[in-house]
């Protein structure tokens, strides 16, 4: 099955590129509201499901034990640009748990172009790897480990209590994951439809609390509120997630993943969205997500136009 074209890049009337992929929208019960393309093909959601990975940080009481702020909770679900404020906030999280950057096991990673300022360059040794774009998640993992009274060493390994807690959050429906390990060393179910169900149905509005359970619903609501209040922490200057959540506030939670993956939640509708561009193009996945949100989320003309195509892109 060949997937349909989700987005095109044009110059004048000439189509320069076409990006094929699959997308799905589900309601709070997991029923399909909209689908296009091969939604049964297995994919890795990657960073698009970081909000689910952060659930144990709140459910365990770690966030309250260390007094994590909304900005720090938002950073825990981020794929940030490695800007100075991201680095400073990450270090503050670690120090609240009595730790320093040396305990991080996220490896070395250059910040994105937007994060390569002089302030960011000053902390690039392996012991102070605070430019790492995935550092927020790892700082959250360290805080969770300390709150569980576990040694953070090895927290990225599947057998560590932190990863067991994360695995439980990702596999919340108990149907059993088809596991795989990605570059961030955590395990997840790669199915696109379940990624949507996870992003939306598990982070939906509080009116659906009985299905989630009170503690998980409370944790999900706090994550969504933190991201809405501090979208910069989730991504960074000029990034699509920052711009879109800055525009829509609590009406939408969005999270990008590598290789053209996106997940989103529309809490007032109880909808979850997931999409994957076949060629891994992030520019195409942004346009496709913006079009899906505009299709389902009521908004005025000015708001609807704001997250739309840029630079000759269209969906």
Short mmCIF file of the C-alpha atoms (twelve columns), coordinates in Angstrom:
data_MODEL
# 
_entry.id   MODEL 
# 
loop_
_atom_site.group_PDB 
_atom_site.id 
_atom_site.type_symbol 
_atom_site.label_atom_id 
_atom_site.label_alt_id 
_atom_site.label_comp_id 
_atom_site.label_asym_id 
_atom_site.label_seq_id 
_atom_site.Cartn_x 
_atom_site.Cartn_y 
_atom_site.Cartn_z 
_atom_site.pdbx_PDB_model_num 
ATOM 1   C CA . UNK A 1   0.000   0.000  0.000  1 
ATOM 2   C CA . UNK A 2   1.442   3.348  -1.042 1 
ATOM 3   C CA . UNK A 3   0.734   6.115  1.415  1 
ATOM 4   C CA . UNK A 4   -0.963  9.295  0.188  1 
ATOM 5   C CA . UNK A 5   0.796   12.645 -0.157 1 
ATOM 6   C CA . UNK A 6   0.456   14.538 3.119  1 
ATOM 7   C CA . UNK A 7   2.344   17.675 2.108  1 
ATOM 8   C CA . UNK A 8   3.899   19.327 -0.916 1 
ATOM 9   C CA . UNK A 9   6.677   21.886 -1.266 1 
ATOM 10  C CA . UNK A 10  6.061   24.329 -4.089 1 
ATOM 11  C CA . UNK A 11  7.884   27.136 -5.863 1 
ATOM 12  C CA . UNK A 12  5.321   29.179 -7.705 1 
ATOM 13  C CA . UNK A 13  3.086   26.667 -9.459 1 
ATOM 14  C CA . UNK A 14  5.764   23.973 -9.548 1 
ATOM 15  C CA . UNK A 15  5.735   21.131 -7.010 1 
ATOM 16  C CA . UNK A 16  9.332   20.611 -5.860 1 
ATOM 17  C CA . UNK A 17  8.775   17.823 -3.339 1 
ATOM 18  C CA . UNK A 18  6.009   15.496 -2.225 1 
ATOM 19  C CA . UNK A 19  5.908   13.885 1.192  1 
ATOM 20  C CA . UNK A 20  3.868   10.740 1.672  1 
ATOM 21  C CA . UNK A 21  2.784   9.320  4.985  1 
ATOM 22  C CA . UNK A 22  0.035   8.076  7.272  1 
ATOM 23  C CA . UNK A 23  -2.053  9.847  9.880  1 
ATOM 24  C CA . UNK A 24  -4.744  8.939  12.365 1 
ATOM 25  C CA . UNK A 25  -7.061  10.735 14.782 1 
ATOM 26  C CA . UNK A 26  -8.716  8.779  17.600 1 
ATOM 27  C CA . UNK A 27  -11.239 9.730  20.251 1 
ATOM 28  C CA . UNK A 28  -10.981 9.158  23.987 1 
ATOM 29  C CA . UNK A 29  -12.161 5.563  23.635 1 
ATOM 30  C CA . UNK A 30  -9.651  4.773  20.896 1 
ATOM 31  C CA . UNK A 31  -12.237 4.831  18.098 1 
ATOM 32  C CA . UNK A 32  -10.876 6.111  14.785 1 
ATOM 33  C CA . UNK A 33  -12.203 9.553  13.868 1 
ATOM 34  C CA . UNK A 34  -9.993  9.992  10.795 1 
ATOM 35  C CA . UNK A 35  -7.317  7.910  9.127  1 
ATOM 36  C CA . UNK A 36  -5.298  8.016  5.943  1 
ATOM 37  C CA . UNK A 37  -2.500  5.800  4.725  1 
ATOM 38  C CA . UNK A 38  -1.167  2.598  6.230  1 
ATOM 39  C CA . UNK A 39  -1.893  3.123  9.914  1 
ATOM 40  C CA . UNK A 40  -1.138  -0.520 10.694 1 
ATOM 41  C CA . UNK A 41  2.540   -0.261 9.762  1 
ATOM 42  C CA . UNK A 42  4.833   -0.316 12.792 1 
ATOM 43  C CA . UNK A 43  6.782   2.864  13.482 1 
ATOM 44  C CA . UNK A 44  8.826   4.179  16.378 1 
ATOM 45  C CA . UNK A 45  7.074   7.183  17.973 1 
ATOM 46  C CA . UNK A 46  10.457  8.249  19.418 1 
ATOM 47  C CA . UNK A 47  10.342  11.578 21.250 1 
ATOM 48  C CA . UNK A 48  6.686   12.131 20.356 1 
ATOM 49  C CA . UNK A 49  5.691   10.093 23.432 1 
ATOM 50  C CA . UNK A 50  7.927   11.818 25.974 1 
ATOM 51  C CA . UNK A 51  4.858   13.059 27.838 1 
ATOM 52  C CA . UNK A 52  3.992   9.441  28.622 1 
ATOM 53  C CA . UNK A 53  7.549   8.803  29.774 1 
ATOM 54  C CA . UNK A 54  7.214   11.704 32.193 1 
ATOM 55  C CA . UNK A 55  4.058   10.367 33.854 1 
ATOM 56  C CA . UNK A 56  5.970   8.374  36.528 1 
ATOM 57  C CA . UNK A 57  7.867   11.531 37.514 1 
ATOM 58  C CA . UNK A 58  4.581   13.031 38.660 1 
ATOM 59  C CA . UNK A 59  2.705   9.890  39.717 1 
ATOM 60  C CA . UNK A 60  5.554   8.823  42.026 1 
ATOM 61  C CA . UNK A 61  5.506   12.137 43.864 1 
ATOM 62  C CA . UNK A 62  9.045   12.961 42.679 1 
ATOM 63  C CA . UNK A 63  8.002   16.245 41.118 1 
ATOM 64  C CA . UNK A 64  6.424   17.405 44.369 1 
ATOM 65  C CA . UNK A 65  9.217   15.999 46.547 1 
ATOM 66  C CA . UNK A 66  11.767  18.141 44.731 1 
ATOM 67  C CA . UNK A 67  9.470   21.084 44.137 1 
ATOM 68  C CA . UNK A 68  9.725   20.956 40.363 1 
ATOM 69  C CA . UNK A 69  8.210   24.016 38.757 1 
ATOM 70  C CA . UNK A 70  5.869   24.019 35.776 1 
ATOM 71  C CA . UNK A 71  8.787   25.078 33.582 1 
ATOM 72  C CA . UNK A 72  10.830  22.114 34.815 1 
ATOM 73  C CA . UNK A 73  7.963   19.685 34.216 1 
ATOM 74  C CA . UNK A 74  7.615   21.061 30.689 1 
ATOM 75  C CA . UNK A 75  11.345  20.550 30.165 1 
ATOM 76  C CA . UNK A 76  10.989  16.908 31.243 1 
ATOM 77  C CA . UNK A 77  8.863   16.211 28.138 1 
ATOM 78  C CA . UNK A 78  11.013  18.249 25.776 1 
ATOM 79  C CA . UNK A 79  13.187  17.870 22.723 1 
ATOM 80  C CA . UNK A 80  14.651  21.310 23.247 1 
ATOM 81  C CA . UNK A 81  17.086  23.350 21.205 1 
ATOM 82  C CA . UNK A 82  19.832  23.393 23.828 1 
ATOM 83  C CA . UNK A 83  19.511  27.099 24.551 1 
ATOM 84  C CA . UNK A 84  20.981  28.626 27.739 1 
ATOM 85  C CA . UNK A 85  17.654  28.649 29.618 1 
ATOM 86  C CA . UNK A 86  17.189  24.947 28.838 1 
ATOM 87  C CA . UNK A 87  20.649  24.225 30.241 1 
ATOM 88  C CA . UNK A 88  20.113  26.309 33.365 1 
ATOM 89  C CA . UNK A 89  16.729  24.732 34.067 1 
ATOM 90  C CA . UNK A 90  18.075  21.213 33.568 1 
ATOM 91  C CA . UNK A 91  20.876  21.831 36.044 1 
ATOM 92  C CA . UNK A 92  18.402  23.272 38.545 1 
ATOM 93  C CA . UNK A 93  16.326  20.073 38.306 1 
ATOM 94  C CA . UNK A 94  19.358  17.888 38.959 1 
ATOM 95  C CA . UNK A 95  20.495  19.976 41.926 1 
ATOM 96  C CA . UNK A 96  17.066  19.774 43.533 1 
ATOM 97  C CA . UNK A 97  17.650  16.016 43.622 1 
ATOM 98  C CA . UNK A 98  21.160  16.532 44.996 1 
ATOM 99  C CA . UNK A 99  22.869  15.600 41.729 1 
ATOM 100 C CA . UNK A 100 25.076  17.194 39.095 1 
ATOM 101 C CA . UNK A 101 25.349  16.815 35.327 1 
ATOM 102 C CA . UNK A 102 28.017  14.115 35.664 1 
ATOM 103 C CA . UNK A 103 25.330  11.534 36.504 1 
ATOM 104 C CA . UNK A 104 23.571  11.987 33.173 1 
ATOM 105 C CA . UNK A 105 23.710  9.075  30.744 1 
ATOM 106 C CA . UNK A 106 22.219  10.714 27.656 1 
ATOM 107 C CA . UNK A 107 25.538  10.881 25.818 1 
ATOM 108 C CA . UNK A 108 26.898  13.805 23.855 1 
ATOM 109 C CA . UNK A 109 24.740  15.681 21.364 1 
ATOM 110 C CA . UNK A 110 25.187  19.061 19.696 1 
ATOM 111 C CA . UNK A 111 22.403  21.567 20.261 1 
ATOM 112 C CA . UNK A 112 20.302  22.598 17.307 1 
ATOM 113 C CA . UNK A 113 21.253  25.656 15.296 1 
ATOM 114 C CA . UNK A 114 19.087  27.869 17.505 1 
ATOM 115 C CA . UNK A 115 20.867  26.628 20.617 1 
ATOM 116 C CA . UNK A 116 24.447  27.258 19.504 1 
ATOM 117 C CA . UNK A 117 24.972  30.525 21.319 1 
ATOM 118 C CA . UNK A 118 27.977  31.513 23.400 1 
ATOM 119 C CA . UNK A 119 26.108  30.727 26.598 1 
ATOM 120 C CA . UNK A 120 25.364  27.221 25.426 1 
ATOM 121 C CA . UNK A 121 28.943  26.533 24.308 1 
ATOM 122 C CA . UNK A 122 30.324  27.172 27.775 1 
ATOM 123 C CA . UNK A 123 29.017  23.900 29.198 1 
ATOM 124 C CA . UNK A 124 29.884  21.281 26.602 1 
ATOM 125 C CA . UNK A 125 32.246  18.879 28.398 1 
ATOM 126 C CA . UNK A 126 31.028  15.348 29.020 1 
ATOM 127 C CA . UNK A 127 30.714  16.170 32.717 1 
ATOM 128 C CA . UNK A 128 28.541  19.228 31.971 1 
ATOM 129 C CA . UNK A 129 26.646  18.072 28.876 1 
ATOM 130 C CA . UNK A 130 23.863  20.596 29.315 1 
ATOM 131 C CA . UNK A 131 23.434  21.293 25.613 1 
ATOM 132 C CA . UNK A 132 22.000  17.814 25.019 1 
ATOM 133 C CA . UNK A 133 18.659  18.251 23.291 1 
ATOM 134 C CA . UNK A 134 17.095  15.397 25.256 1 
ATOM 135 C CA . UNK A 135 18.513  16.482 28.577 1 
ATOM 136 C CA . UNK A 136 15.174  17.523 30.070 1 
ATOM 137 C CA . UNK A 137 13.865  13.982 29.882 1 
ATOM 138 C CA . UNK A 138 17.049  12.595 31.385 1 
ATOM 139 C CA . UNK A 139 17.044  15.154 34.203 1 
ATOM 140 C CA . UNK A 140 13.521  13.976 34.946 1 
ATOM 141 C CA . UNK A 141 14.712  10.369 34.941 1 
ATOM 142 C CA . UNK A 142 17.433  11.214 37.469 1 
ATOM 143 C CA . UNK A 143 14.902  12.969 39.711 1 
ATOM 144 C CA . UNK A 144 12.586  9.965  39.486 1 
ATOM 145 C CA . UNK A 145 15.403  7.574  40.365 1 
ATOM 146 C CA . UNK A 146 16.408  9.615  43.420 1 
ATOM 147 C CA . UNK A 147 12.799  9.903  44.581 1 
ATOM 148 C CA . UNK A 148 12.532  6.113  44.364 1 
ATOM 149 C CA . UNK A 149 15.679  5.910  46.525 1 
ATOM 150 C CA . UNK A 150 17.464  4.161  43.687 1 
ATOM 151 C CA . UNK A 151 21.002  4.763  42.444 1 
ATOM 152 C CA . UNK A 152 20.661  6.735  39.178 1 
ATOM 153 C CA . UNK A 153 23.609  4.826  37.682 1 
ATOM 154 C CA . UNK A 154 22.315  2.782  34.772 1 
ATOM 155 C CA . UNK A 155 18.943  4.536  34.678 1 
ATOM 156 C CA . UNK A 156 18.868  4.159  30.877 1 
ATOM 157 C CA . UNK A 157 18.993  0.357  31.064 1 
ATOM 158 C CA . UNK A 158 15.795  -1.644 30.616 1 
ATOM 159 C CA . UNK A 159 16.115  -3.370 33.992 1 
ATOM 160 C CA . UNK A 160 16.474  -0.167 36.020 1 
ATOM 161 C CA . UNK A 161 13.412  0.810  38.108 1 
ATOM 162 C CA . UNK A 162 13.159  4.084  36.182 1 
ATOM 163 C CA . UNK A 163 12.804  2.299  32.855 1 
ATOM 164 C CA . UNK A 164 10.408  -0.221 34.359 1 
ATOM 165 C CA . UNK A 165 8.198   2.662  35.489 1 
ATOM 166 C CA . UNK A 166 8.437   4.273  32.066 1 
ATOM 167 C CA . UNK A 167 7.611   0.991  30.369 1 
ATOM 168 C CA . UNK A 168 4.525   0.697  32.557 1 
ATOM 169 C CA . UNK A 169 3.363   4.167  31.509 1 
ATOM 170 C CA . UNK A 170 3.904   3.426  27.821 1 
ATOM 171 C CA . UNK A 171 2.100   0.098  28.112 1 
ATOM 172 C CA . UNK A 172 -0.761  1.502  30.143 1 
ATOM 173 C CA . UNK A 173 -3.447  -0.480 28.347 1 
ATOM 174 C CA . UNK A 174 -1.747  -3.776 29.321 1 
ATOM 175 C CA . UNK A 175 -2.160  -5.356 25.899 1 
ATOM 176 C CA . UNK A 176 1.560   -5.993 25.729 1 
ATOM 177 C CA . UNK A 177 4.039   -3.910 23.751 1 
ATOM 178 C CA . UNK A 178 5.898   -4.973 20.676 1 
ATOM 179 C CA . UNK A 179 9.150   -3.663 22.016 1 
ATOM 180 C CA . UNK A 180 12.111  -2.118 20.303 1 
ATOM 181 C CA . UNK A 181 15.030  0.014  21.385 1 
ATOM 182 C CA . UNK A 182 15.675  3.346  19.745 1 
ATOM 183 C CA . UNK A 183 18.602  5.732  19.935 1 
ATOM 184 C CA . UNK A 184 17.503  7.052  23.306 1 
ATOM 185 C CA . UNK A 185 17.718  3.578  24.799 1 
ATOM 186 C CA . UNK A 186 14.148  3.254  25.935 1 
ATOM 187 C CA . UNK A 187 11.553  0.682  24.976 1 
ATOM 188 C CA . UNK A 188 8.188   1.428  23.458 1 
ATOM 189 C CA . UNK A 189 5.442   0.094  21.290 1 
ATOM 190 C CA . UNK A 190 6.084   1.229  17.715 1 
ATOM 191 C CA . UNK A 191 2.489   1.038  16.447 1 
ATOM 192 C CA . UNK A 192 1.217   4.306  14.972 1 
ATOM 193 C CA . UNK A 193 -2.381  3.880  16.129 1 
ATOM 194 C CA . UNK A 194 -1.326  3.160  19.696 1 
ATOM 195 C CA . UNK A 195 0.970   6.162  19.593 1 
ATOM 196 C CA . UNK A 196 -2.068  8.287  18.850 1 
ATOM 197 C CA . UNK A 197 -4.087  6.614  21.586 1 
ATOM 198 C CA . UNK A 198 -1.247  7.237  24.010 1 
ATOM 199 C CA . UNK A 199 -0.720  10.861 23.054 1 
ATOM 200 C CA . UNK A 200 -4.397  11.763 23.037 1 
ATOM 201 C CA . UNK A 201 -6.469  9.354  25.027 1 
ATOM 202 C CA . UNK A 202 -4.007  9.221  27.925 1 
ATOM 203 C CA . UNK A 203 -3.496  12.991 27.979 1 
ATOM 204 C CA . UNK A 204 -7.095  13.964 27.369 1 
ATOM 205 C CA . UNK A 205 -9.356  16.279 29.291 1 
ATOM 206 C CA . UNK A 206 -10.101 15.700 32.961 1 
ATOM 207 C CA . UNK A 207 -13.672 14.775 32.186 1 
ATOM 208 C CA . UNK A 208 -12.264 11.400 31.106 1 
ATOM 209 C CA . UNK A 209 -10.582 10.837 34.452 1 
ATOM 210 C CA . UNK A 210 -12.374 7.543  35.332 1 
ATOM 211 C CA . UNK A 211 -10.774 5.783  32.358 1 
ATOM 212 C CA . UNK A 212 -7.278  6.991  33.228 1 
ATOM 213 C CA . UNK A 213 -7.498  6.581  36.967 1 
ATOM 214 C CA . UNK A 214 -7.294  9.620  39.253 1 
ATOM 215 C CA . UNK A 215 -3.532  9.735  39.767 1 
ATOM 216 C CA . UNK A 216 -2.638  9.278  36.107 1 
ATOM 217 C CA . UNK A 217 -5.299  11.780 35.031 1 
ATOM 218 C CA . UNK A 218 -3.908  14.303 37.495 1 
ATOM 219 C CA . UNK A 219 -0.365  13.729 36.240 1 
ATOM 220 C CA . UNK A 220 -1.474  14.043 32.608 1 
ATOM 221 C CA . UNK A 221 -3.320  17.272 33.341 1 
ATOM 222 C CA . UNK A 222 -0.247  18.752 35.044 1 
ATOM 223 C CA . UNK A 223 1.959   17.869 32.090 1 
ATOM 224 C CA . UNK A 224 -0.455  19.444 29.633 1 
ATOM 225 C CA . UNK A 225 -0.796  22.567 31.783 1 
ATOM 226 C CA . UNK A 226 2.978   22.889 32.157 1 
ATOM 227 C CA . UNK A 227 3.544   22.599 28.401 1 
ATOM 228 C CA . UNK A 228 0.802   25.140 27.694 1 
ATOM 229 C CA . UNK A 229 2.308   27.593 30.184 1 
ATOM 230 C CA . UNK A 230 5.914   27.060 29.054 1 
ATOM 231 C CA . UNK A 231 5.982   25.955 25.405 1 
ATOM 232 C CA . UNK A 232 9.509   27.328 25.007 1 
ATOM 233 C CA . UNK A 233 10.738  24.653 27.400 1 
ATOM 234 C CA . UNK A 234 9.208   21.911 25.256 1 
ATOM 235 C CA . UNK A 235 11.089  23.014 22.141 1 
ATOM 236 C CA . UNK A 236 12.779  26.397 21.830 1 
ATOM 237 C CA . UNK A 237 12.980  29.636 19.894 1 
ATOM 238 C CA . UNK A 238 11.007  29.523 16.664 1 
ATOM 239 C CA . UNK A 239 10.271  25.806 16.936 1 
ATOM 240 C CA . UNK A 240 6.901   24.536 15.713 1 
ATOM 241 C CA . UNK A 241 5.786   23.068 19.053 1 
ATOM 242 C CA . UNK A 242 6.643   26.330 20.793 1 
ATOM 243 C CA . UNK A 243 4.768   28.440 18.268 1 
ATOM 244 C CA . UNK A 244 1.715   26.189 18.072 1 
ATOM 245 C CA . UNK A 245 1.240   25.684 21.808 1 
ATOM 246 C CA . UNK A 246 1.997   29.358 22.355 1 
ATOM 247 C CA . UNK A 247 -0.857  30.135 19.994 1 
ATOM 248 C CA . UNK A 248 -3.381  27.545 21.204 1 
ATOM 249 C CA . UNK A 249 -2.430  27.283 24.876 1 
ATOM 250 C CA . UNK A 250 -4.193  24.491 26.739 1 
ATOM 251 C CA . UNK A 251 -6.307  23.636 23.683 1 
ATOM 252 C CA . UNK A 252 -3.542  21.502 22.179 1 
ATOM 253 C CA . UNK A 253 -0.554  19.516 23.329 1 
ATOM 254 C CA . UNK A 254 1.901   18.707 20.527 1 
ATOM 255 C CA . UNK A 255 5.178   16.822 20.501 1 
ATOM 256 C CA . UNK A 256 7.518   16.080 17.643 1 
ATOM 257 C CA . UNK A 257 9.523   12.903 17.209 1 
ATOM 258 C CA . UNK A 258 12.424  11.976 14.979 1 
ATOM 259 C CA . UNK A 259 11.976  10.888 11.368 1 
ATOM 260 C CA . UNK A 260 8.781   12.759 10.590 1 
ATOM 261 C CA . UNK A 261 6.679   11.581 13.539 1 
ATOM 262 C CA . UNK A 262 4.224   13.793 15.402 1 
ATOM 263 C CA . UNK A 263 1.731   13.165 18.191 1 
ATOM 264 C CA . UNK A 264 -0.782  15.605 19.582 1 
ATOM 265 C CA . UNK A 265 -3.712  15.813 21.972 1 
ATOM 266 C CA . UNK A 266 -6.784  18.035 21.688 1 
ATOM 267 C CA . UNK A 267 -8.113  17.833 25.260 1 
ATOM 268 C CA . UNK A 268 -11.424 19.634 24.772 1 
ATOM 269 C CA . UNK A 269 -12.346 17.103 22.076 1 
ATOM 270 C CA . UNK A 270 -10.677 14.119 23.724 1 
ATOM 271 C CA . UNK A 271 -8.814  13.496 20.454 1 
ATOM 272 C CA . UNK A 272 -5.356  12.080 19.921 1 
ATOM 273 C CA . UNK A 273 -3.399  12.546 16.690 1 
ATOM 274 C CA . UNK A 274 -0.407  10.684 15.323 1 
ATOM 275 C CA . UNK A 275 1.268   10.907 11.946 1 
ATOM 276 C CA . UNK A 276 4.408   9.686  10.218 1 
ATOM 277 C CA . UNK A 277 5.977   11.024 7.034  1 
ATOM 278 C CA . UNK A 278 7.583   8.185  5.094  1 
ATOM 279 C CA . UNK A 279 10.712  10.130 4.223  1 
ATOM 280 C CA . UNK A 280 11.244  11.382 7.770  1 
ATOM 281 C CA . UNK A 281 10.778  15.037 6.809  1 
ATOM 282 C CA . UNK A 282 10.051  17.181 9.837  1 
ATOM 283 C CA . UNK A 283 8.937   20.100 7.676  1 
ATOM 284 C CA . UNK A 284 6.213   17.924 6.161  1 
ATOM 285 C CA . UNK A 285 5.043   16.505 9.482  1 
ATOM 286 C CA . UNK A 286 4.645   20.037 10.860 1 
ATOM 287 C CA . UNK A 287 2.436   21.086 7.968  1 
ATOM 288 C CA . UNK A 288 0.374   17.908 8.156  1 
ATOM 289 C CA . UNK A 289 -0.143  18.281 11.895 1 
ATOM 290 C CA . UNK A 290 -1.129  21.926 11.536 1 
ATOM 291 C CA . UNK A 291 -3.684  20.969 8.885  1 
ATOM 292 C CA . UNK A 292 -5.179  18.203 11.041 1 
ATOM 293 C CA . UNK A 293 -5.471  20.456 14.076 1 
ATOM 294 C CA . UNK A 294 -7.080  23.188 11.964 1 
ATOM 295 C CA . UNK A 295 -9.514  20.614 10.556 1 
ATOM 296 C CA . UNK A 296 -10.797 19.402 13.924 1 
ATOM 297 C CA . UNK A 297 -10.215 22.200 16.442 1 
ATOM 298 C CA . UNK A 298 -12.656 25.113 16.157 1 
ATOM 299 C CA . UNK A 299 -10.807 28.414 15.842 1 
ATOM 300 C CA . UNK A 300 -11.244 31.823 14.261 1 
ATOM 301 C CA . UNK A 301 -9.678  32.675 10.899 1 
ATOM 302 C CA . UNK A 302 -6.682  34.515 12.345 1 
ATOM 303 C CA . UNK A 303 -5.814  31.648 14.662 1 
ATOM 304 C CA . UNK A 304 -6.369  29.033 11.978 1 
ATOM 305 C CA . UNK A 305 -3.977  30.794 9.601  1 
ATOM 306 C CA . UNK A 306 -1.201  31.298 12.148 1 
ATOM 307 C CA . UNK A 307 0.108   27.686 12.411 1 
ATOM 308 C CA . UNK A 308 -0.290  27.116 8.696  1 
ATOM 309 C CA . UNK A 309 2.181   26.616 5.849  1 
ATOM 310 C CA . UNK A 310 5.370   28.622 5.550  1 
ATOM 311 C CA . UNK A 311 7.988   28.891 2.803  1 
ATOM 312 C CA . UNK A 312 5.752   27.578 0.017  1 
ATOM 313 C CA . UNK A 313 4.560   24.493 1.880  1 
ATOM 314 C CA . UNK A 314 1.019   23.299 1.699  1 
ATOM 315 C CA . UNK A 315 -0.932  20.308 2.916  1 
# 
